[in-house]
Each structure stands twice: as structure tokens, then as C-alpha cells.
Amino acid sequence: MTTLPPLIDEEKLRRYLAEQLPGEDLPLQIERIRGGHSNETFYITRGDQQWVLRRPPRGPLLPTAHDVLREYRVLKALNNSPVPTPRVLLACEDTSVIGAPFYLMERVHGYIIRDTLPPYGADEAGRQAISRALIEALVELHAVDWQAVGLGDFGRPTGYLERQLRRWIGQLERSRQRPLPELDMVTEWLKAHLPVSGPSTIVHGDYRLDNVMYAEHEPRVVAIFDWEMATIGDPLADLGYLLSFWREPGDPPPALDTETWRVMEQPGFMTRAELKEYYAERSGRSVREMDFYEALAIWKLAILLEGSYARYRAGTTDDPFFEQLEAGIPALARRALEVCHRSSSGGR
């Protein structure tokens, strides 16, 4: 097997941080975090100081799909808002330091829910509260005045859905590894069923249960992570994305073997219908056309993962998750097509 180059040059990073964040000149302890499959995440420890470093994965990369400096900018803006975000410390565009752009943020402590629940999730009331907190944090994000926090030129406030379709169709063609007829059928359905968007907000772009951190002692979101897909656009895209990952008892097995997608099948978690209703109640927005947004989310995920599958086939990633994408991406495409058919038949 080909040996891949290190993702961080430890000595160069130590010298850089000694200049940028003065403190004791101590060796760095670096721990790679394997929880995600997109941008690379590391815990960095220097003495009693703890940080998190984010950098892109090894290439080839889709345009804008792993933009850590974009993440840094939106986090810096949201640090001045009520939205729960980790505080960012610095961003580095100089690729000579670790081989790629990166940024550093504070390390927040709490629970990221994947296959196990925090102690307060041991009963149905606790799991209900976890569900509510997830929606409440999303509503808080969508309530931010994005121009007032300095994101006036971060994205265009109109035409979001049209741009999403153009962008992701282009990314599919750049990353496509094989025929994906069901995914192409979803593309045509989305183009034919484009809804009219309401007022634009900040859109996270990857909002789901395991991209937030809960407090240690209460069901409250203390940090939202993974902002690389953030932009200004239609807030219902975030709700559709959350629903696309949400599971209920009796759902068929997930297209990909990800333990996070099963934890919310436990009693007490809200159903997808209840999540929509709670979001509508807290935000005041209509959620009548959510099938479009859910299908869009699954379609985008399939395209994003096809780009990851291209990296896997090129031998530039050692993430074992990507082995299942050969069958997993067509399965996602079929699931998206089922949502399209459900909507066209009037089902929910």
C-alpha cells in the first residue's frame, strides 16, 4: 500500500504557533480525529493549552467543497452572535506551514452524539429535549442578521436554489466515476420542481446531529461545527438536510453504514414530521415543500461523496469509510428518487 505524506508538519506548526500564539515553547501533542470524512480535524495540545486545527483533506478536491478559510470567516462572524460556535483564533493561508491552508479554534468540551447518548438522554423526556435543542439552535442560526455580523458579501441573497442546482450538477460531472442513472433522474426532478424561496439567512449546509456538540450536563447545544458549506441562502435547505439524515423506527437500513444515523430511532426522539412542525412553530416559516429540500439534500450528499470516492480511487485518502461508496452512492440516489416519487404522488 502507498504510504501517504503526513497531514501536518509538526515542527513547522510548532514554530508557527510559537510566533502567532506566544506561550511556553513546548512540543505539540497532535491527535487526528476520525469522526468526519471531509475536512481533517486535529486536537492540538501545547502544555495546558488545547486547540482544534482544521485543514482540507488530500486532493483531488472539488472546488469550494473543502474551503477551511470559508469556515473560519463564518465562524469569526458568528462568534459575535448568540449562535453556539467555538471561538476561532487564527487562520493561515501559507501552505508552506503544514502543506495546506488551516485555521485554529478553541476546543469545546461536551458530547457529540454518534452511537451513544449523554446521561440526560437515558429516558424519553431527555431524548425529546435533545431533539428540541437541535431545532432551537438551527432557528437561532437562521435568525442572525448576516449583514450586521459582517457577512454582507459572503453570498448572494437571491437565486440560492438555482445556483445550488447549477453548482452541484457541475460538481457531479467533475467527480463522476461511473453511470449513476437514478441520480440523473433526481437531477431532472429537482429542476422541474424548484420552489420559490423566502427571505435568505445564513445556511450551514451540513446541519445534522453529529455536527453539533451538546453540553455536559443538560440538553443544550454548545457548539455547531463543520461550516465549510456555509453560505447565504434558503434556510429550509438546512432543515431538509437535517431531515435527510434523521431516522425513525421502521425505516429501511441506511444507504451507508454510519452509526449516527441509527441513534435517533430510540423512543423519545422527535419524528421527522414533529421536527418540521417544531421548526415551523419556532421560526414562523412554512414547511409545506420540504420534500424538495430533503431530496436536494440526499442528492447533494451523493454528489459530495462521489467526489470522495474519486479521492479514494486515486489513492489519496486512507479513510476506510470510503470503501462502501461504490454501492452506497447509488443507494443514496435511489433513496432521493423515492422522496421525489413520494412528493409527486402526494405522500408525506
Sequence and secondary structure as in RCSB ss.txt:
>XXXX:A:sequence
MTTLPPLIDEEKLRRYLAEQLPGEDLPLQIERIRGGHSNETFYITRGDQQWVLRRPPRGPLLPTAHDVLREYRVL
KALNNSPVPTPRVLLACEDTSVIGAPFYLMERVHGYIIRDTLPPYGADEAGRQAISRALIEALVELHAVDWQAVG
LGDFGRPTGYLERQLRRWIGQLERSRQRPLPELDMVTEWLKAHLPVSGPSTIVHGDYRLDNVMYAEHEPRVVAIF
DWEMATIGDPLADLGYLLSFWREPGDPPPALDTETWRVMEQPGFMTRAELKEYYAERSGRSVREMDFYEALAIWK
LAILLEGSYARYRAGTTDDPFFEQLEAGIPALARRALEVCHRSSSGGR
>XXXX:A:secstr
      S  HHHHHHHHHHHS S     EEEEE S SSSEEEEEEETTEEEEEEE  SS   TTTT HHHHHHHH
HHHTTSSS    EEEEE  TTTTSS EEEEE   SB  SSS  GGGSSHHHHHHHHHHHHHHHHHHHTS TTTTT
 TTSS SS HHHHHHHHHHHHHHHH  S  HHHHHHHHHHHHT     S EEE SS  GGGEEE SSSS EEEE 
  TT EEE THHHHHHHHHH   TT    SS  THHHHTTSTTS  HHHHHHHHHHHH    TTHHHHHHHHHHH
HHHHHHHHHHHHHHT    GGGGGHHHHHHHHHHHHHHHHHHHHTT  
